[in-house]
Structure formats: C-alpha cells, structure tokens
Amino acid sequence: MLSWSGTEQGLEISLENVKNTTGGVDVSFARELVDFATAATEFDTAALTAARNNLIDIAGLAVVIDASAVIANFEMMTRLADSTGARMQTELVQDRLAVATAMGVDKVISRR
C-alpha cells in the first residue's frame, strides 16, 4: 500500500527510511509514531498509554486518531484474511519478505 500510494503521488518511497527514525524521514514525530504503533501491538497497557500520551503531546490528538485508525485497519485486514483461510502464493511470500526486511518488520513477533 505504501509503495502504491507513493507511486500515485509521484513520490519515491524508500522502505529503508520507514524504519529509520533518526534521519531520512521528513516526519518530526517519527520516533513517537513508531513507539505508539509498536505499543499498540503489545499487551502492555501502561506502555500503550505512555506512547499515546507522548504522541499526543508531540503531534496532537488528530495524528493519534489517524494512527489508531491505520493500526485498527491493519489488524482487521489480518484477521479477515486469516478467518477466510487465505494464503499467499510462495513467490508473493518471498517478495513480501524482502519488503518486510527492508522495513525492519521481519523481526516483529506475531501475536498468533
């Protein structure tokens, strides 16, 4: 979705920059956004509350609402695909793994 969106807007998307919150990303609150997204996928309510409040302080409530909607949408899509028994073809899995590795999300542990 990210690469398609960038292409549609005439932007070059570097997946390496998505995981790089210390430079190369033109989002002043990138680190706080990553912290919030990470906390949202864990079972630590205190960490989620702290990350949410920090993101509100840095970027504002509207950003937190948008980020929450994106997180919820991705959670919903994953559960929907899982419930239908949908599986990606082997070659697609390999392609997606390259993207996941570039973004650093290949190290995220699934809650399944």
N, CA, C and O atoms as a MOPAC input file, in Angstrom:
PM7 MOZYME 1SCF
protein

 N      0.81900 1    -1.19000 1     0.00000 1
 C      0.00000 1     0.00000 1     0.00000 1
 C      0.86600 1     1.25800 1     0.00000 1
 O      0.56300 1     2.22600 1    -0.69700 1
 N      1.93800 1     1.23800 1     0.78000 1
 C      2.80100 1     2.41000 1     0.85700 1
 C      3.44300 1     2.71100 1    -0.48600 1
 O      3.45900 1     3.86300 1    -0.91800 1
 N      3.97400 1     1.68600 1    -1.15400 1
 C      4.63600 1     1.93800 1    -2.43100 1
 C      3.62700 1     2.36600 1    -3.49100 1
 O      3.93900 1     3.22600 1    -4.31400 1
 N      2.42500 1     1.78900 1    -3.49200 1
 C      1.39500 1     2.19100 1    -4.44500 1
 C      1.00300 1     3.64100 1    -4.21300 1
 O      0.89000 1     4.41500 1    -5.16400 1
 N      0.79500 1     4.01300 1    -2.96100 1
 C      0.41500 1     5.38100 1    -2.63100 1
 C      1.49200 1     6.36100 1    -3.09300 1
 O      1.17900 1     7.41000 1    -3.65700 1
 N      2.74500 1     6.02500 1    -2.85600 1
 C      3.84200 1     6.88800 1    -3.28900 1
 C      3.88500 1     7.04100 1    -4.79700 1
 O      4.08600 1     8.14000 1    -5.31400 1
 N      3.69500 1     5.92900 1    -5.50000 1
 C      3.68800 1     5.96400 1    -6.96500 1
 C      2.56100 1     6.85000 1    -7.47600 1
 O      2.76000 1     7.64600 1    -8.39300 1
 N      1.38200 1     6.71500 1    -6.88700 1
 C      0.23200 1     7.51700 1    -7.29900 1
 C      0.46100 1     9.00900 1    -7.06900 1
 O     -0.07700 1     9.84200 1    -7.79900 1
 N      1.26300 1     9.34800 1    -6.04800 1
 C      1.53400 1    10.75200 1    -5.74400 1
 C      2.82100 1    11.25000 1    -6.39000 1
 O      3.21400 1    12.39800 1    -6.18600 1
 N      3.48200 1    10.38800 1    -7.17100 1
 C      4.72000 1    10.77500 1    -7.82600 1
 C      5.90000 1    10.87100 1    -6.87100 1
 O      6.84600 1    11.61800 1    -7.12100 1
 N      5.84600 1    10.11500 1    -5.77800 1
 C      6.91400 1    10.13100 1    -4.78400 1
 C      7.72600 1     8.84900 1    -4.84600 1
 O      7.18900 1     7.77700 1    -5.12600 1
 N      9.00700 1     8.96200 1    -4.58700 1
 C      9.84100 1     7.76900 1    -4.47300 1
 C      9.86400 1     7.36700 1    -3.00300 1
 O     10.25600 1     8.15600 1    -2.14400 1
 N      9.44800 1     6.14700 1    -2.72100 1
 C      9.37800 1     5.66000 1    -1.34700 1
 C     10.57800 1     4.75900 1    -1.08200 1
 O     10.80400 1     3.78100 1    -1.79600 1
 N     11.33400 1     5.09400 1    -0.06100 1
 C     12.43600 1     4.24900 1     0.37500 1
 C     11.98200 1     3.48100 1     1.60300 1
 O     11.78400 1     4.06500 1     2.66800 1
 N     11.81800 1     2.17700 1     1.45600 1
 C     11.36800 1     1.37100 1     2.58000 1
 C     12.39300 1     1.35500 1     3.70500 1
 O     12.03600 1     1.14100 1     4.86400 1
 N     13.64800 1     1.57700 1     3.38000 1
 C     14.68600 1     1.67200 1     4.41300 1
 C     14.39500 1     2.85400 1     5.33700 1
 O     14.64500 1     2.78000 1     6.54000 1
 N     13.86600 1     3.94100 1     4.77700 1
 C     13.57000 1     5.12400 1     5.58100 1
 C     12.40600 1     4.91700 1     6.53500 1
 O     12.30200 1     5.61500 1     7.54400 1
 N     11.53300 1     3.97100 1     6.23100 1
 C     10.38700 1     3.73600 1     7.09700 1
 C     10.84900 1     3.30700 1     8.48100 1
 O     10.26800 1     3.71000 1     9.48900 1
 N     11.89200 1     2.49100 1     8.52800 1
 C     12.38600 1     2.02400 1     9.83100 1
 C     13.42100 1     2.97400 1    10.43000 1
 O     13.79100 1     2.82600 1    11.59500 1
 N     13.89000 1     3.94100 1     9.65100 1
 C     14.93700 1     4.85200 1    10.09100 1
 C     14.31000 1     6.09600 1    10.69600 1
 O     13.93000 1     7.01500 1     9.97000 1
 N     14.19800 1     6.13300 1    12.01100 1
 C     13.56000 1     7.28000 1    12.65700 1
 C     14.58200 1     8.31300 1    13.13700 1
 O     14.22700 1     9.25000 1    13.85200 1
 N     15.83700 1     8.14900 1    12.74900 1
 C     16.85400 1     9.11600 1    13.16700 1
 C     17.27800 1    10.02100 1    12.01900 1
 O     18.09700 1    10.91900 1    12.21800 1
 N     16.74900 1     9.81000 1    10.84700 1
 C     17.11300 1    10.64800 1     9.71700 1
 C     16.52600 1    10.07700 1     8.44000 1
 O     16.20200 1     8.89200 1     8.37300 1
 N     16.39200 1    10.91200 1     7.44100 1
 C     15.88700 1    10.46200 1     6.17100 1
 C     14.36600 1    10.43200 1     6.09200 1
 O     13.81200 1    10.20100 1     5.01700 1
 N     13.69400 1    10.65800 1     7.18700 1
 C     12.23600 1    10.67400 1     7.19800 1
 C     11.79600 1    12.08100 1     7.55700 1
 O     12.23100 1    12.64000 1     8.56400 1
 N     10.93500 1    12.64900 1     6.73000 1
 C     10.50900 1    14.01900 1     6.95600 1
 C      9.25400 1    14.05200 1     7.83100 1
 O      8.25000 1    14.67100 1     7.47700 1
 N      9.33000 1    13.37800 1     8.97600 1
 C      8.24700 1    13.39300 1     9.95400 1
 C      8.89400 1    13.68600 1    11.29800 1
 O      9.63300 1    12.86000 1    11.83400 1
 N      8.61400 1    14.85300 1    11.83500 1
 C      9.30600 1    15.27900 1    13.05100 1
 C      8.99000 1    14.39500 1    14.25300 1
 O      9.74400 1    14.38200 1    15.22600 1
 N      7.88200 1    13.65400 1    14.19300 1
 C      7.48600 1    12.80600 1    15.31300 1
 C      7.56900 1    11.32200 1    14.94200 1
 O      6.80800 1    10.50600 1    15.46400 1
 N      8.49700 1    10.97400 1    14.03700 1
 C      8.62000 1     9.58900 1    13.55200 1
 C      8.88800 1     8.61000 1    14.68800 1
 O      8.26200 1     7.55200 1    14.75300 1
 N      9.80900 1     8.95000 1    15.57800 1
 C     10.14400 1     8.03400 1    16.67600 1
 C      8.92600 1     7.78700 1    17.56300 1
 O      8.66900 1     6.64900 1    17.95500 1
 N      8.18000 1     8.83100 1    17.87800 1
 C      6.99600 1     8.69500 1    18.72400 1
 C      5.89900 1     7.89000 1    18.01600 1
 O      5.17000 1     7.13000 1    18.65300 1
 N      5.79200 1     8.06300 1    16.71400 1
 C      4.80700 1     7.31700 1    15.93700 1
 C      5.14400 1     5.83100 1    15.91900 1
 O      4.26100 1     4.99000 1    16.09000 1
 N      6.40700 1     5.50800 1    15.71300 1
 C      6.84200 1     4.10300 1    15.74700 1
 C      6.62500 1     3.52300 1    17.13900 1
 O      6.16200 1     2.39000 1    17.27100 1
 N      6.95000 1     4.27900 1    18.16800 1
 C      6.73900 1     3.79700 1    19.54200 1
 C      5.25800 1     3.51100 1    19.80400 1
 O      4.92400 1     2.51200 1    20.44100 1
 N      4.38000 1     4.37400 1    19.32000 1
 C      2.94000 1     4.17500 1    19.50900 1
 C      2.46000 1     2.93600 1    18.75600 1
 O      1.72400 1     2.11700 1    19.30600 1
 N      2.87500 1     2.80200 1    17.50800 1
 C      2.46400 1     1.64000 1    16.71300 1
 C      2.96800 1     0.34500 1    17.33400 1
 O      2.25600 1    -0.65900 1    17.35200 1
 N      4.18900 1     0.37000 1    17.83900 1
 C      4.75800 1    -0.82200 1    18.49000 1
 C      3.97900 1    -1.15400 1    19.75600 1
 O      3.62400 1    -2.31100 1    19.98300 1
 N      3.71300 1    -0.15700 1    20.57100 1
 C      2.98400 1    -0.38600 1    21.82900 1
 C      1.56700 1    -0.87500 1    21.56300 1
 O      1.01900 1    -1.64300 1    22.35400 1
 N      0.97200 1    -0.44200 1    20.46700 1
 C     -0.39700 1    -0.84200 1    20.14700 1
 C     -0.50600 1    -2.32400 1    19.82200 1
 O     -1.59800 1    -2.88900 1    19.88600 1
 N      0.59800 1    -2.95700 1    19.47700 1
 C      0.56900 1    -4.37500 1    19.13000 1
 C      1.03000 1    -5.26100 1    20.28000 1
 O      1.14700 1    -6.47500 1    20.11700 1
 N      1.28700 1    -4.67800 1    21.41400 1
 C      1.74100 1    -5.43200 1    22.57600 1
 C      0.63200 1    -5.47700 1    23.62200 1
 O     -0.38900 1    -4.80500 1    23.48000 1
 N      0.82900 1    -6.25400 1    24.65100 1
 C     -0.18800 1    -6.40400 1    25.68900 1
 C      0.10000 1    -5.54800 1    26.91600 1
 O     -0.45800 1    -5.80000 1    27.98400 1
 N      0.95500 1    -4.54700 1    26.78500 1
 C      1.35700 1    -3.70900 1    27.90900 1
 C      0.55600 1    -2.40500 1    27.88300 1
 O      0.89400 1    -1.47000 1    27.15700 1
 N     -0.50200 1    -2.35800 1    28.68100 1
 C     -1.38900 1    -1.19100 1    28.69700 1
 C     -0.65300 1     0.06800 1    29.12900 1
 O     -0.90500 1     1.14800 1    28.59500 1
 N      0.24700 1    -0.06200 1    30.08300 1
 C      0.99500 1     1.11000 1    30.55800 1
 C      1.88100 1     1.68000 1    29.44800 1
 O      1.97300 1     2.89700 1    29.29000 1
 N      2.53000 1     0.80300 1    28.68000 1
 C      3.38200 1     1.26000 1    27.57400 1
 C      2.54200 1     1.93700 1    26.50100 1
 O      2.95000 1     2.95600 1    25.94200 1
 N      1.37100 1     1.37600 1    26.21000 1
 C      0.48700 1     1.97700 1    25.20800 1
 C      0.00200 1     3.34900 1    25.66200 1
 O     -0.01900 1     4.29500 1    24.87400 1
 N     -0.38400 1     3.45600 1    26.91600 1
 C     -0.85200 1     4.73800 1    27.45200 1
 C      0.25600 1     5.78500 1    27.38200 1
 O      0.01800 1     6.92200 1    26.97400 1
 N      1.46300 1     5.39900 1    27.78100 1
 C      2.59300 1     6.33300 1    27.75000 1
 C      2.92300 1     6.76100 1    26.32000 1
 O      3.14800 1     7.94200 1    26.05900 1
 N      2.95100 1     5.79400 1    25.39400 1
 C      3.26500 1     6.10900 1    23.99700 1
 C      2.18600 1     6.98900 1    23.37900 1
 O      2.49000 1     7.91900 1    22.63200 1
 N      0.92200 1     6.69400 1    23.69000 1
 C     -0.18900 1     7.50300 1    23.16600 1
 C     -0.11300 1     8.93600 1    23.68500 1
 O     -0.23600 1     9.88700 1    22.91300 1
 N      0.08900 1     9.08700 1    24.98600 1
 C      0.17000 1    10.42600 1    25.57300 1
 C      1.36600 1    11.20000 1    25.02700 1
 O      1.27400 1    12.40500 1    24.79000 1
 N      2.48000 1    10.51400 1    24.82900 1
 C      3.67300 1    11.15800 1    24.27300 1
 C      3.40700 1    11.63200 1    22.84400 1
 O      3.78700 1    12.74200 1    22.47200 1
 N      2.75000 1    10.78400 1    22.04500 1
 C      2.43800 1    11.17200 1    20.66800 1
 C      1.44200 1    12.32900 1    20.63500 1
 O      1.56000 1    13.22000 1    19.79400 1
 N      0.47000 1    12.32400 1    21.53200 1
 C     -0.47100 1    13.45200 1    21.62000 1
 C      0.28600 1    14.73900 1    21.92700 1
 O      0.03800 1    15.77000 1    21.30200 1
 N      1.20600 1    14.68400 1    22.88500 1
 C      1.97600 1    15.87100 1    23.26700 1
 C      2.82400 1    16.39600 1    22.11500 1
 O      2.94900 1    17.60700 1    21.93600 1
 N      3.40800 1    15.48600 1    21.33100 1
 C      4.32500 1    15.87100 1    20.25300 1
 C      3.58400 1    16.25800 1    18.97000 1
 O      3.91300 1    17.25900 1    18.33300 1
 N      2.57000 1    15.44600 1    18.59300 1
 C      1.96000 1    15.60500 1    17.27500 1
 C      0.49800 1    16.03100 1    17.30300 1
 O     -0.03100 1    16.48500 1    16.28900 1
 N     -0.15700 1    15.89200 1    18.44000 1
 C     -1.55700 1    16.28100 1    18.53600 1
 C     -2.51700 1    15.09800 1    18.45800 1
 O     -2.16500 1    14.01600 1    17.99000 1
 N     -3.71300 1    15.33100 1    18.92100 1
 C     -4.72900 1    14.28800 1    19.00300 1
 C     -5.13200 1    13.77200 1    17.61600 1
 O     -5.37600 1    12.57600 1    17.45600 1
 N     -5.20400 1    14.64000 1    16.63100 1
 C     -5.62200 1    14.21100 1    15.28500 1
 C     -4.67600 1    13.15600 1    14.72000 1
 O     -5.12300 1    12.21000 1    14.07200 1
 N     -3.37600 1    13.30900 1    14.95800 1
 C     -2.39800 1    12.32500 1    14.48300 1
 C     -2.61000 1    10.99100 1    15.17900 1
 O     -2.53000 1     9.93700 1    14.54800 1
 N     -2.87900 1    11.03400 1    16.47500 1
 C     -3.10400 1     9.79800 1    17.22900 1
 C     -4.37200 1     9.09700 1    16.72800 1
 O     -4.39700 1     7.87200 1    16.61700 1
 N     -5.39500 1     9.84600 1    16.43600 1
 C     -6.62700 1     9.26100 1    15.91000 1
 C     -6.36400 1     8.61000 1    14.55600 1
 O     -6.80000 1     7.48400 1    14.31300 1
 N     -5.65600 1     9.31000 1    13.67700 1
 C     -5.33400 1     8.73700 1    12.36300 1
 C     -4.46800 1     7.48600 1    12.50100 1
 O     -4.72500 1     6.47900 1    11.84100 1
 N     -3.45300 1     7.54200 1    13.34800 1
 C     -2.57300 1     6.39100 1    13.54600 1
 C     -3.35200 1     5.21000 1    14.12300 1
 O     -3.13100 1     4.06600 1    13.72600 1
 N     -4.24600 1     5.48100 1    15.04300 1
 C     -5.06700 1     4.42400 1    15.63400 1
 C     -5.95100 1     3.77000 1    14.58200 1
 O     -6.12600 1     2.55100 1    14.58600 1
 N     -6.50700 1     4.56800 1    13.68700 1
 C     -7.35300 1     4.02200 1    12.62400 1
 C     -6.55000 1     3.13800 1    11.67600 1
 O     -7.03700 1     2.09500 1    11.23800 1
 N     -5.33300 1     3.54400 1    11.35700 1
 C     -4.47800 1     2.73900 1    10.48100 1
 C     -4.12600 1     1.41900 1    11.16000 1
 O     -4.18800 1     0.36000 1    10.53500 1
 N     -3.75800 1     1.47900 1    12.42800 1
 C     -3.42100 1     0.26600 1    13.17800 1
 C     -4.62800 1    -0.67300 1    13.22400 1
 O     -4.49400 1    -1.87200 1    12.98200 1
 N     -5.79500 1    -0.13200 1    13.53000 1
 C     -7.01300 1    -0.95400 1    13.59700 1
 C     -7.33100 1    -1.57200 1    12.24700 1
 O     -7.74200 1    -2.73000 1    12.17800 1
 N     -7.14500 1    -0.81600 1    11.17400 1
 C     -7.41800 1    -1.33800 1     9.83500 1
 C     -6.49600 1    -2.50700 1     9.50500 1
 O     -6.95200 1    -3.51900 1     8.97200 1
 N     -5.22400 1    -2.38400 1     9.80800 1
 C     -4.29300 1    -3.47400 1     9.53100 1
 C     -4.61800 1    -4.70700 1    10.36900 1
 O     -4.52600 1    -5.83200 1     9.87900 1
 N     -4.99400 1    -4.50000 1    11.62200 1
 C     -5.39700 1    -5.62600 1    12.47500 1
 C     -6.62900 1    -6.31000 1    11.89000 1
 O     -6.70500 1    -7.53800 1    11.85800 1
 N     -7.59300 1    -5.51100 1    11.42700 1
 C     -8.81400 1    -6.05700 1    10.84400 1
 C     -8.50900 1    -6.84700 1     9.57600 1
 O     -9.03500 1    -7.94500 1     9.39300 1
 N     -7.66800 1    -6.30500 1     8.70000 1
 C     -7.35500 1    -6.99700 1     7.44700 1
 C     -6.67800 1    -8.33300 1     7.71200 1
 O     -6.98000 1    -9.32400 1     7.04600 1
 N     -5.76900 1    -8.36800 1     8.67400 1
 C     -5.07800 1    -9.60700 1     9.00300 1
 C     -6.06000 1   -10.64100 1     9.52200 1
 O     -6.01800 1   -11.80000 1     9.10800 1
 N     -6.93500 1   -10.24000 1    10.41400 1
 C     -7.91400 1   -11.19200 1    10.97200 1
 C     -8.89600 1   -11.67100 1     9.90700 1
 O     -9.27500 1   -12.84200 1     9.88900 1
 N     -9.30200 1   -10.77700 1     9.02900 1
 C    -10.21200 1   -11.15600 1     7.95700 1
 C     -9.55400 1   -12.18500 1     7.03400 1
 O    -10.16300 1   -13.20100 1     6.70200 1
 N     -8.32200 1   -11.92300 1     6.62600 1
 C     -7.60700 1   -12.86500 1     5.76200 1
 C     -7.41700 1   -14.20100 1     6.46300 1
 O     -7.61300 1   -15.25400 1     5.85500 1
 N     -7.03900 1   -14.17000 1     7.73100 1
 C     -6.85400 1   -15.41000 1     8.48600 1
 C     -8.15300 1   -16.19900 1     8.59300 1
 O     -8.14900 1   -17.42500 1     8.47500 1
 N     -9.26500 1   -15.49900 1     8.81600 1
 C    -10.53400 1   -16.19800 1     9.01600 1
 C    -11.04700 1   -16.85600 1     7.74300 1
 O    -11.81400 1   -17.81700 1     7.80600 1
 N    -10.63100 1   -16.34700 1     6.59200 1
 C    -11.05300 1   -16.95500 1     5.33000 1
 C    -10.13200 1   -18.08900 1     4.91300 1
 O    -10.43000 1   -18.82700 1     3.97400 1
 N     -9.01900 1   -18.22500 1     5.61000 1
 C     -8.05000 1   -19.25700 1     5.24200 1
 C     -7.17700 1   -18.85100 1     4.07400 1
 O     -6.46500 1   -19.68200 1     3.51200 1
 N     -7.22300 1   -17.58500 1     3.70500 1
 C     -6.43300 1   -17.09500 1     2.56800 1
 C     -4.94400 1   -17.24700 1     2.84900 1
 O     -4.47000 1   -16.94700 1     3.94500 1
 N     -4.23700 1   -17.70300 1     1.87100 1
 C     -2.78400 1   -17.84500 1     1.97600 1
 C     -2.14200 1   -17.25200 1     0.72400 1
 O     -2.66400 1   -17.40500 1    -0.38000 1
 N     -1.02100 1   -16.58300 1     0.90100 1
 C     -0.31000 1   -16.02000 1    -0.24300 1
 C      0.48500 1   -17.10400 1    -0.95300 1
 O      0.94800 1   -18.06500 1    -0.33800 1
 N      0.63300 1   -16.92800 1    -2.26000 1
 C      1.45400 1   -17.83600 1    -3.04700 1
 C      2.90800 1   -17.71000 1    -2.60300 1
 O      3.32600 1   -16.65500 1    -2.12700 1
 N      3.67400 1   -18.78100 1    -2.75900 1
 C      5.06400 1   -18.82600 1    -2.29600 1
 C      5.89800 1   -17.67000 1    -2.83800 1
 O      6.66400 1   -17.06200 1    -2.09200 1
 N      5.75900 1   -17.35800 1    -4.12700 1
 C      6.56500 1   -16.27200 1    -4.70300 1
 C      6.18100 1   -14.91800 1    -4.11600 1
 O      7.03700 1   -14.04500 1    -3.97600 1
 N      4.90200 1   -14.73000 1    -3.76900 1
 C      4.48600 1   -13.48700 1    -3.12400 1
 C      5.05000 1   -13.38300 1    -1.71900 1
 O      5.43500 1   -12.29900 1    -1.27900 1
 N      5.10200 1   -14.49700 1    -1.01600 1
 C      5.66800 1   -14.50500 1     0.33000 1
 C      7.13300 1   -14.07800 1     0.26800 1
 O      7.58700 1   -13.29300 1     1.10000 1
 N      7.86300 1   -14.58500 1    -0.70200 1
 C      9.27500 1   -14.22500 1    -0.84700 1
 C      9.43500 1   -12.74200 1    -1.15900 1
 O     10.31200 1   -12.08300 1    -0.60100 1
 N      8.59800 1   -12.21400 1    -2.04700 1
 C      8.64900 1   -10.78200 1    -2.36600 1
 C      8.32400 1    -9.93100 1    -1.14700 1
 O      8.99400 1    -8.93400 1    -0.87900 1
 N      7.29100 1   -10.33100 1    -0.41200 1
 C      6.87800 1    -9.57700 1     0.77700 1
 C      7.95200 1    -9.62300 1     1.86400 1
 O      8.13700 1    -8.65500 1     2.60200 1
 N      8.66100 1   -10.75300 1     1.96000 1
 C      9.72200 1   -10.86800 1     2.95700 1
 C     10.83200 1    -9.86000 1     2.67000 1
 O     11.39200 1    -9.27500 1     3.59800 1
 N     11.15200 1    -9.65400 1     1.40200 1
 C     12.17600 1    -8.66400 1     1.04700 1
 C     11.73600 1    -7.27100 1     1.49200 1
 O     12.54500 1    -6.49900 1     2.00700 1
 N     10.45900 1    -6.94700 1     1.29400 1
 C      9.92800 1    -5.64900 1     1.72000 1
 C      9.95100 1    -5.55300 1     3.23600 1
 O     10.36800 1    -4.53500 1     3.79000 1
 N      9.50200 1    -6.61400 1     3.91400 1
 C      9.47800 1    -6.62100 1     5.37800 1
 C     10.87700 1    -6.46200 1     5.95100 1
 O     11.06400 1    -5.76600 1     6.94900 1
 N     11.85300 1    -7.09600 1     5.33300 1
 C     13.23600 1    -6.98600 1     5.79600 1
 C     13.74800 1    -5.55700 1     5.61700 1
 O     14.40800 1    -5.01700 1     6.50500 1
 N     13.44500 1    -4.95100 1     4.47900 1
 C     13.88400 1    -3.57000 1     4.22000 1
 C     13.29600 1    -2.61000 1     5.25100 1
 O     13.94600 1    -1.64000 1     5.64300 1
 N     12.06300 1    -2.88200 1     5.68800 1
 C     11.39900 1    -2.01100 1     6.65600 1
 C     11.72200 1    -2.38200 1     8.10500 1
 O     11.43200 1    -1.61200 1     9.02100 1
 N     12.31400 1    -3.54300 1     8.31200 1
 C     12.64100 1    -3.96900 1     9.66000 1
 C     11.50700 1    -4.66800 1    10.38200 1
 O     11.63800 1    -4.99300 1    11.56100 1
 N     10.39100 1    -4.90600 1     9.69800 1
 C      9.25900 1    -5.54300 1    10.37100 1
 C      9.33600 1    -7.06500 1    10.35300 1
 O      8.48300 1    -7.74300 1    10.92700 1
 N     10.35600 1    -7.59700 1     9.69500 1
 C     10.52600 1    -9.04600 1     9.71000 1
 C     10.92000 1    -9.55900 1    11.09700 1
 O     10.87100 1   -10.76200 1    11.35400 1
 N     11.30500 1    -8.65900 1    11.97400 1
 C     11.70300 1    -9.04200 1    13.32600 1
 C     10.55100 1    -8.93300 1    14.32200 1
 O     10.70900 1    -9.27900 1    15.49300 1
 N      9.39000 1    -8.45200 1    13.86100 1
 C      8.22700 1    -8.31400 1    14.73600 1
 C      7.64900 1    -9.70100 1    14.98600 1
 O      7.47300 1   -10.49300 1    14.06100 1
 N      7.35700 1    -9.97900 1    16.25100 1
 C      6.81300 1   -11.27900 1    16.63000 1
 C      5.29700 1   -11.22900 1    16.52000 1
 O      4.65700 1   -10.32400 1    17.05600 1
 N      4.73600 1   -12.18900 1    15.83500 1
 C      3.27900 1   -12.26200 1    15.66900 1
 C      2.61800 1   -12.61000 1    16.97700 1
 O      3.17700 1   -13.34900 1    17.78800 1
 N      1.41000 1   -12.07500 1    17.19100 1
 C      0.64600 1   -12.40300 1    18.40600 1
 C     -0.15200 1   -13.67600 1    18.20000 1
 O     -0.81800 1   -14.12500 1    19.13200 1
 N     -0.11400 1   -14.28100 1    17.00900 1
 C     -0.85400 1   -15.51400 1    16.77500 1
 C     -0.22800 1   -16.66600 1    17.46800 1
 O     -0.72700 1   -17.78800 1    17.37500 1

